[in-house]
Amino acid sequence: MRTTIGVLQMTSGIDPEANLAVIEDAAKQCAKRGALVLFTPEMALLLDRDRSRARQWIESPAPAAMIEQISVIAAKQHLDIVIGSMPVATGSGMWANRAHYFHPDLGEPVTYDKIHMFDVDLASGESWRESNAYEPGREVMTVERTPLGRLGLTICYDLRFPALFEELGNRRCDCIAVPAAFTKPTGAAHWHVMLRARAIEAQAFVIAAAQVGRHADGRETYGHSLVVDPWGEVLLDMGGEAPGLGFCEIDLRRINEVRAQVPALANRRAIPKS
């Protein structure tokens, strides 16, 4: 019931090949440490706010080739790999912010498209309009057979919408991935408290691999990749200073202990509508 995972905190840039090299090196280190799953952040393979420049890669054959490369890495290292997300063309003229879960059996990855679009104007002067380029996903997604039991997939801004996590709790997810590229202002204000709250609400482990530092496209991200247990205890915090690979042991027995002590999922009732 105890499983070691790797959590990769990245400073992804505008060169997908360089980003992939970081992920491949982390996969090799995970294999040496006996970790069974590697988690990476949102936009792990390309973080570029210049959409004209990013389009040249996203709408080329390169993303499909890179997905195949990662599948081979997973098989070679006997490792499940969670690409927190990468931008992909959908054929509609828009892109998807898409997570990929790779099993080491060379099968097709399980995918999830980010549902909630980051359209905000921050007091710091930062303005983001994810919906200008990306179309929202429409399906809640779980991965049923993993070394961590049932895994729920979310991406970054999804964290602010408890209904999604309520559904993942209703599906009795054992763990929930929350890969992110949080801005520094919003991260400092809300990152830790929301991740702990979502773990407590879903009574599941939350694993949040994050981007950190100053990126090649000029943005800054908060970091603090976290692993939180179902009681809300922080098991791993990688800080906000530098990229790196962290390891954490997940004991799935903790889930039943928490759910027996406070049976909130079993006691949950539909709220009457007025």
Residue pairs with C-beta under 8 A, 6 or more apart in sequence:
1 251
1 252
1 253
2 249
2 250
2 251
2 252
3 36
3 37
3 147
3 148
3 249
3 250
3 252
4 33
4 34
4 35
4 36
4 247
4 248
4 249
4 250
5 35
5 36
5 37
5 38
5 39
5 148
5 207
5 227
5 247
5 248
5 249
5 250
6 26
6 29
6 30
6 33
6 35
6 37
6 38
6 39
6 245
6 246
6 247
7 38
7 39
7 207
7 209
7 225
7 227
7 236
7 238
7 245
7 246
7 247
7 248
8 22
8 23
8 26
8 38
8 39
8 40
8 41
8 44
8 209
8 225
8 243
8 244
8 245
9 41
9 209
9 210
9 211
9 212
9 223
9 225
9 238
9 242
9 243
9 244
9 245
9 246
10 19
10 22
10 40
10 41
10 44
10 209
10 211
10 212
10 243
11 211
11 212
11 213
11 214
11 215
11 221
11 242
11 243
12 19
12 22
12 41
12 43
12 44
12 45
12 46
12 47
12 211
12 215
13 19
13 47
13 48
13 215
13 216
13 217
14 46
14 47
14 48
14 50
14 53
14 54
14 216
14 217
15 216
16 45
16 46
16 57
16 62
16 66
19 44
19 45
19 46
19 47
20 45
20 66
20 69
20 70
22 243
23 38
23 40
23 44
23 45
23 70
23 73
23 81
23 83
24 73
26 38
26 40
26 245
27 38
27 73
27 74
27 77
27 79
27 81
28 77
29 245
30 38
30 77
30 79
30 245
30 247
31 77
31 78
31 79
33 247
35 79
35 247
36 79
36 80
36 147
36 148
37 79
37 80
37 81
37 82
37 146
37 147
37 148
38 79
38 80
38 81
38 82
39 82
39 84
39 177
39 179
39 207
39 209
40 81
40 82
40 83
40 84
40 179
40 209
41 84
41 85
41 179
41 180
41 181
41 209
41 210
41 211
41 225
42 84
42 85
42 97
42 155
42 156
42 179
42 180
42 181
42 210
42 211
43 84
43 85
43 86
43 87
43 97
43 181
43 211
44 83
44 84
44 85
44 86
44 179
45 63
45 66
45 83
45 86
46 54
46 57
46 58
46 86
46 87
47 181
47 211
47 215
47 216
47 217
47 219
48 54
48 216
48 217
49 217
49 218
49 219
50 217
51 132
51 133
54 87
57 63
58 87
58 88
58 89
58 95
59 89
63 86
63 87
63 88
63 89
66 86
67 100
67 109
70 81
70 83
70 100
70 102
70 109
71 102
71 106
71 109
72 106
73 79
73 81
74 80
74 81
74 102
74 103
74 104
74 106
75 104
75 105
75 106
77 104
78 104
79 104
80 101
80 102
80 103
80 104
80 146
80 147
81 101
81 102
82 99
82 100
82 101
82 102
82 151
82 177
82 179
82 209
83 99
83 100
83 101
83 102
83 109
84 99
84 155
84 177
84 179
84 180
84 209
85 97
85 98
85 99
85 100
85 114
85 155
85 156
85 179
86 98
86 100
87 95
87 96
87 97
87 98
87 134
88 95
88 96
88 98
89 95
90 96
90 135
92 135
94 133
94 134
94 135
95 133
95 134
95 135
96 113
96 114
96 134
96 135
96 137
97 113
97 114
97 130
97 134
97 155
98 111
98 112
98 113
98 114
98 137
99 111
99 112
99 113
99 114
99 141
99 153
99 155
99 177
99 179
100 109
100 110
100 111
101 109
101 110
101 111
101 143
101 146
101 151
101 153
102 109
103 109
103 145
110 141
110 143
110 153
111 141
112 137
112 139
112 141
112 153
112 154
112 155
113 135
113 136
113 137
113 138
113 139
114 134
114 136
114 137
114 154
114 155
114 156
114 157
114 158
115 136
115 137
115 138
115 140
115 158
115 161
115 164
116 136
116 157
116 158
116 160
116 161
116 164
117 130
117 131
117 134
117 136
117 157
118 128
118 130
118 156
118 157
119 128
119 129
119 130
119 131
120 126
120 127
120 128
121 127
122 128
122 183
122 185
122 186
123 185
124 183
124 185
126 183
126 185
130 157
140 152
140 164
140 167
140 168
140 171
141 152
141 153
142 150
142 151
142 152
142 153
142 168
142 171
142 173
143 150
143 151
143 153
144 150
146 175
148 174
148 175
148 205
148 250
148 252
149 173
149 174
149 175
149 252
149 255
150 171
150 172
150 173
150 174
150 175
151 173
151 174
151 175
151 176
151 177
152 165
152 168
152 171
152 173
152 175
152 176
152 177
152 202
152 204
153 176
153 177
154 164
154 165
154 168
154 176
154 177
154 178
155 178
155 179
155 180
156 178
156 179
156 180
156 181
156 182
158 164
158 178
159 178
159 180
159 194
159 195
159 198
160 190
160 194
162 198
162 201
165 176
165 198
165 201
165 202
166 201
166 202
168 176
168 202
168 204
169 201
169 202
169 203
169 204
169 265
169 268
170 265
170 268
172 265
173 202
173 204
174 204
174 205
174 252
174 255
175 204
175 205
175 206
175 207
175 250
176 198
176 199
176 202
176 204
176 205
176 206
176 207
177 207
177 208
177 209
178 195
178 198
178 206
178 207
178 208
179 208
179 209
179 210
180 191
180 208
180 209
180 210
180 211
181 210
181 211
181 219
181 221
182 191
182 210
182 211
182 221
182 222
183 219
183 220
183 221
183 222
184 220
184 221
184 222
184 240
186 222
187 221
187 222
187 223
187 224
187 240
188 222
191 222
191 224
191 226
192 224
192 226
192 234
195 206
195 208
195 226
195 228
196 228
196 232
196 234
197 232
198 206
199 205
199 206
199 228
199 229
199 230
199 231
199 232
200 230
200 231
200 232
201 264
202 230
202 265
203 230
203 255
203 258
203 259
203 262
203 264
203 265
204 230
204 255
205 227
205 228
205 229
205 230
205 250
205 254
205 255
206 226
206 227
206 228
207 226
207 227
208 225
208 226
208 227
208 228
209 225
210 221
210 222
210 223
210 224
210 225
210 226
210 238
211 221
211 222
211 223
212 221
212 222
212 223
212 224
212 225
212 238
212 240
212 241
212 242
212 243
213 220
213 221
213 223
213 241
213 242
213 243
214 220
215 221
222 240
223 238
223 239
223 240
223 241
223 242
224 237
224 238
224 239
224 240
225 236
225 237
225 238
225 246
226 234
226 236
226 237
226 238
227 234
227 235
227 236
227 248
227 250
228 234
228 235
229 235
229 254
229 258
230 254
230 255
230 258
230 259
231 254
231 258
235 248
235 249
236 246
236 248
238 244
238 246
259 265
259 266
